[in-house]
Amino acid sequence: MYTTNAIESLNSTYRKLNQQRSVFPSDTALLKTLYLATFEATKRWTTTICNWG
């Protein structure tokens, strides 16, 4: 798996988040939302790769 795939996946998650809610009341709210989105996205990165080895 290439690093760019993980980066593009994270960017896609951020774009979806931005489309759902484009206005945040403060910078802290934005940072918290990005942190939670990143935390949820990293759960998908722990899957094993088939036939790796």
C-alpha positions in Angstrom: 0.0 0.0 0.0 1.4 3.3 -1.0 1.5 6.3 1.4 -0.3 8.5 -1.0 -3.3 6.2 -0.8 -3.6 6.8 3.0 -3.2 10.5 2.5 -5.8 10.6 -0.2 -8.1 8.6 2.0 -7.7 11.0 4.9 -8.2 14.0 2.5 -11.4 12.4 1.3 -12.6 12.0 4.9 -11.9 15.7 5.5 -13.7 16.7 2.3 -16.8 14.7 3.3 -16.7 16.4 6.8 -16.4 19.8 5.2 -19.3 19.2 2.9 -21.5 18.2 5.8 -20.6 21.2 7.9 -19.0 24.1 6.3 -19.2 26.6 9.2 -17.6 26.0 12.6 -18.2 28.3 15.6 -14.5 28.5 16.6 -11.1 27.2 15.6 -11.2 24.8 18.6 -14.4 23.2 17.3 -12.7 22.7 13.9 -9.6 21.1 15.5 -11.7 18.8 17.6 -13.8 17.7 14.6 -10.6 17.1 12.6 -9.1 15.1 15.4 -12.1 12.9 15.8 -12.3 12.4 12.0 -8.7 11.4 11.9 -9.2 9.1 14.9 -12.0 7.3 13.1 -10.1 7.1 9.8 -7.1 5.5 11.5 -9.3 2.6 12.7 -9.6 1.5 9.0 -5.9 1.5 8.6 -5.4 -1.5 10.9 -6.8 -4.1 8.5 -4.5 -6.8 7.3 -3.4 -7.0 3.7 -4.3 -10.3 1.9 -1.5 -12.4 0.6 1.2 -10.2 2.1 4.3 -12.0 2.9 
